[in-house]
Amino acid sequence: MFLEDQLKNEFRKKADTIKSPKQLDQHIASLYHSHHDKSQRKDHSFPLKFPRYALFAIVFVVLAGFGYATSKLLFETKSNTLNLEVRQDTIIKMKTISKDQVRSNIAEVKENLVPGEAALIYFADFENEAHPFFKEMPGMIVSKPIKVHTYEQGLKMLDSMFHSYKKPIMKIGNYSFTNAFAGYPLDGGLTPDMINRLDKLKQEAKDTRKNVIWEKLDEIPQILPAITLTYKNDKENKIYLTLKKINENTKLETTIDEDSSFEKLMVHNKKAYFIKNTNQFLSSTGEYEEILWIEQSEKETIIYSISSDSLEVTKEDLLMMANNMN
């Protein structure tokens, strides 16, 4: 059997074992519509549609999934519902297409989206890369989420998804709340059905002899339900606070290249990890640093992520943001 078929079959088997509870979908939708019905302002509305895909998935570059022989395990952390691994890979860098070209293609697609829309992109050049990750998953999802622009609206989004969470304040140091949205700071996720749809785009690329093919999606898929709050200072440096909800037993892997680094920390008396990725082509600067930790209660498991792709943001800035959540 070809590697592609093996990967897809393994992916589908794992995906089929993890289901999103229907009661959660109904609970979130009920809370959203209750808020939406009371609001008349256009920017109060925000989509909380979380498609009922399995929670196990491969997230492009940030979350990868099959432990290739070129990667080594840096560390692993576990809770009752989550197994999180961080790996370092020696050949994950792209060589046949530049990071700038990928970012340019993504920006061109996003120009054709309106807030609330997403697109699936196929990159023919990825199949010429040395690393099997690019060859077997030569695409990504990009989106333009609807954003809310007041701190109170951001908290309402968090309240609608999480039973109990560490609450960020409106202003932390010289960083102030700017907006909030459903999803993650970086694009790139692939849900199981999106992998199947790549075959169609691949054929279209062959027929048209184009290197990049994309199509709009009916909604913005999410690997894990998540809310992101954006903070910004007067120099336009941004820090993202992302809360991801784990509902069922889930395994996630984070892959960084050999030039990237990680460090173990303590945040809120929990083990935390600082990861600096110097080859993140999905970020606007090519770099991405993040502090993440996990908190678990009887009702839910939450992954907290404090991240930035601004070159002037330091690890100390991220720690300041993390330590000011209560």
C-alpha positions in Angstrom: 0.0 0.0 0.0 1.3 3.5 -0.8 2.4 5.7 2.1 -0.4 8.1 1.3 -3.1 5.4 1.7 -1.5 4.2 4.9 -1.4 7.7 6.4 -5.0 8.4 5.4 -6.3 5.1 6.8 -4.5 5.6 10.1 -5.8 9.1 10.3 -9.4 8.0 9.6 -9.2 5.2 12.2 -7.9 7.6 14.9 -10.4 10.3 13.9 -13.3 7.8 14.1 -12.5 7.0 17.8 -12.9 10.6 19.0 -16.3 12.3 18.7 -17.5 15.8 19.7 -20.4 15.5 22.1 -23.6 16.7 20.5 -24.7 18.2 23.8 -21.7 20.6 23.7 -22.7 21.7 20.2 -26.2 22.5 21.4 -25.0 24.2 24.6 -22.6 26.6 22.7 -25.2 27.3 20.0 -27.8 28.1 22.6 -25.6 30.5 24.4 -24.5 32.2 21.2 -28.1 32.7 19.9 -29.2 34.0 23.3 -26.5 36.6 23.2 -27.0 37.4 19.5 -30.8 37.9 19.9 -30.1 40.5 22.6 -27.7 42.4 20.5 -28.4 44.9 17.7 -24.9 46.0 16.8 -23.4 44.3 13.8 -20.0 43.7 15.3 -21.5 41.9 18.3 -22.2 38.8 16.2 -19.7 36.0 16.0 -19.8 32.5 14.7 -19.5 29.7 17.3 -20.2 26.9 14.8 -17.9 24.0 15.7 -18.2 21.3 13.0 -18.7 17.8 14.4 -15.4 16.5 13.1 -13.3 14.2 15.2 -10.9 16.0 17.4 -7.8 14.0 16.3 -6.3 15.8 13.3 -3.0 17.0 11.8 -2.4 20.7 12.1 0.0 22.0 9.5 3.5 22.5 10.9 2.2 23.4 14.4 0.5 20.1 15.0 1.9 17.1 13.1 1.0 13.6 13.6 2.8 10.4 12.7 6.3 10.6 14.3 8.5 10.5 11.2 11.9 8.8 11.5 13.5 12.3 11.1 12.0 13.6 14.3 12.9 13.1 18.0 10.8 13.5 21.1 11.7 16.5 23.1 9.1 16.3 25.8 5.7 14.9 26.6 2.9 16.0 29.0 -0.3 14.1 29.8 -3.6 14.7 31.5 -6.6 12.4 31.8 -7.9 13.5 28.3 -4.8 14.9 26.6 -1.4 13.5 25.5 0.8 16.4 24.1 4.1 15.7 22.5 6.7 18.2 21.2 9.1 16.9 18.6 12.1 18.3 16.8 12.6 17.4 13.1 15.9 17.7 11.2 14.5 18.1 7.6 11.1 19.7 8.0 12.3 22.9 6.2 11.0 23.6 2.8 13.4 23.7 -0.1 11.4 23.8 -3.4 9.2 26.7 -2.5 10.1 29.7 -0.4 8.3 30.8 2.8 7.6 34.2 1.2 5.9 32.6 -1.8 3.7 30.5 0.5 2.7 33.6 2.5 2.1 35.5 -0.7 -0.2 32.8 -2.0 -2.1 32.7 1.3 -2.5 36.5 1.3 -3.9 36.4 -2.3 -6.5 33.8 -1.3 -7.5 35.7 1.8 -8.1 38.8 -0.3 -11.0 36.9 -1.8 -12.6 36.0 1.5 -15.0 38.0 3.6 -15.1 37.8 7.5 -16.6 34.4 8.4 -15.2 32.6 5.3 -12.5 30.0 4.9 -10.7 28.3 2.0 -8.8 25.0 1.3 -5.6 25.6 -0.6 -3.6 22.9 -2.5 0.1 23.5 -3.1 1.6 21.3 -5.9 5.1 22.4 -4.9 4.7 20.7 -1.5 4.7 17.3 -3.2 8.2 18.0 -4.4 9.5 18.5 -0.9 11.8 16.0 0.8 9.8 15.6 4.0 6.9 13.2 3.7 4.8 15.5 5.8 4.6 18.0 2.9 4.2 15.3 0.3 1.3 13.5 1.9 -0.6 16.6 3.2 0.1 19.2 0.5 -2.5 21.7 1.6 -3.9 23.9 4.3 -7.0 25.7 5.5 -6.9 29.5 5.7 -9.7 31.7 7.1 -10.8 35.2 7.8 -12.7 35.0 11.1 -15.3 37.4 12.4 -13.8 39.5 15.2 -15.3 41.3 18.1 -13.6 44.5 19.3 -14.6 45.1 22.9 -13.2 43.3 25.9 -16.7 42.5 27.2 -17.5 40.7 24.0 -14.3 38.8 24.2 -15.2 37.6 27.7 -18.7 36.6 26.5 -17.1 34.4 23.8 -15.0 32.7 26.5 -17.9 32.3 28.8 -19.9 30.6 26.1 -17.3 27.9 25.6 -15.6 27.3 28.9 -17.1 26.4 32.3 -14.2 27.8 34.3 -11.0 29.5 33.0 -8.3 31.9 33.9 -9.6 35.3 32.9 -7.2 37.7 31.1 -7.5 41.4 32.1 -8.2 44.2 29.6 -4.7 45.8 29.8 -1.5 44.0 30.8 1.6 46.1 31.0 1.7 48.2 27.8 -0.5 45.7 25.9 -4.2 46.4 25.5 -7.1 44.2 24.3 -7.7 44.7 20.6 -10.1 41.9 19.4 -11.3 38.3 19.9 -12.3 35.6 17.5 -13.1 31.9 17.3 -10.0 30.0 16.1 -6.2 30.3 16.3 -3.6 33.0 15.6 -2.2 31.0 12.7 -4.0 29.2 9.9 -3.1 25.7 8.6 -5.4 23.1 10.1 -6.5 20.0 8.1 -9.6 18.2 9.3 -10.2 14.6 8.0 -12.7 15.5 5.3 -10.4 18.3 4.1 -7.7 15.7 3.4 -10.2 13.9 1.1 -11.0 17.1 -0.7 -7.4 17.8 -1.5 -7.6 14.9 -4.0 -10.0 16.9 -6.1 -7.9 20.1 -6.0 -4.8 18.0 -6.9 -6.5 16.7 -10.0 -7.6 20.3 -10.9 -4.0 21.5 -10.6 -2.8 18.7 -13.0 -5.6 19.5 -15.5 -4.9 23.3 -15.4 -1.1 23.0 -14.8 -1.4 25.4 -11.9 0.8 25.2 -8.8 -1.9 26.6 -6.4 -5.6 25.7 -6.4 -8.1 26.7 -3.8 -11.8 26.6 -3.1 -14.1 28.3 -0.6 -15.5 26.3 2.3 -19.0 26.5 3.8 -17.7 27.3 7.2 -14.5 27.7 9.1 -13.4 24.2 10.3 -11.6 24.0 13.7 -9.5 21.1 14.8 -10.2 22.0 18.5 -12.8 24.5 19.7 -10.8 27.6 20.6 -11.0 31.3 21.3 -8.2 33.8 20.7 -7.8 37.3 22.3 -5.4 39.7 20.6 -3.4 42.3 22.6 -1.3 45.0 21.0 1.0 47.8 22.2 1.8 51.2 20.7 4.5 49.7 18.5 1.9 47.4 16.9 3.5 44.3 18.5 0.9 41.6 19.1 0.4 38.9 21.7 -2.3 36.2 21.3 -4.0 34.5 24.2 -5.6 31.3 23.0 -7.8 28.9 25.0 -8.4 25.5 23.4 -11.0 23.1 24.7 -10.3 19.3 24.9 -13.6 17.3 25.2 -12.4 13.8 24.6 -9.2 11.7 24.7 -6.9 13.5 22.3 -3.3 13.2 21.2 -1.5 16.2 19.7 2.0 16.6 18.5 3.9 19.8 18.0 6.8 19.7 15.5 9.6 22.3 15.4 12.7 22.4 13.2 16.3 21.8 14.3 17.1 25.5 14.7 14.1 26.1 17.0 14.3 25.8 20.8 12.2 25.0 23.9 12.4 25.5 27.6 10.5 24.2 30.6 8.8 26.8 32.8 6.3 27.1 35.7 3.1 29.1 35.2 0.4 29.2 37.8 2.2 26.3 39.6 1.8 24.2 36.5 4.4 22.8 34.2 4.7 25.1 31.1 6.7 25.1 28.0 8.3 27.9 26.0 8.8 27.1 22.3 10.6 29.4 19.9 10.0 28.3 16.2 12.4 30.1 13.9 11.1 28.5 10.7 7.3 29.1 11.0 6.4 30.0 7.4 2.7 30.6 8.3 3.6 33.6 10.5 4.1 37.0 9.0 7.7 37.2 10.2 8.8 33.6 9.8 9.1 33.2 13.6 6.7 32.2 16.2 7.1 31.8 20.0 4.7 30.4 22.5 4.2 29.5 26.1 1.7 26.8 26.7 0.4 24.8 29.7 -2.6 22.6 30.4 -5.2 22.9 33.2 -7.8 20.3 33.9 -11.0 20.2 36.0 -13.8 17.7 36.4 -15.7 19.3 33.4 -13.0 20.1 30.9 -9.3 20.3 29.9 -8.0 23.6 28.6 -4.7 24.2 26.7 -3.6 27.8 27.4 -1.3 29.3 24.7 0.4 32.8 24.9 2.1 33.4 21.6 3.4 36.0 19.2 5.0 36.4 15.8 6.2 39.9 16.5 10.0 40.0 16.5 10.2 42.5 19.3 8.1 40.4 21.7 10.2 38.5 24.3 9.7 35.5 26.4 9.3 37.8 29.4 6.4 39.6 27.7 4.7 36.3 27.2 5.3 35.3 30.8 3.9 38.7 32.0 0.7 38.0 30.0 0.4 34.5 31.3 1.0 35.4 35.0 -1.7 38.2 34.8 -4.5 35.7 34.1 -6.6 34.9 37.1 
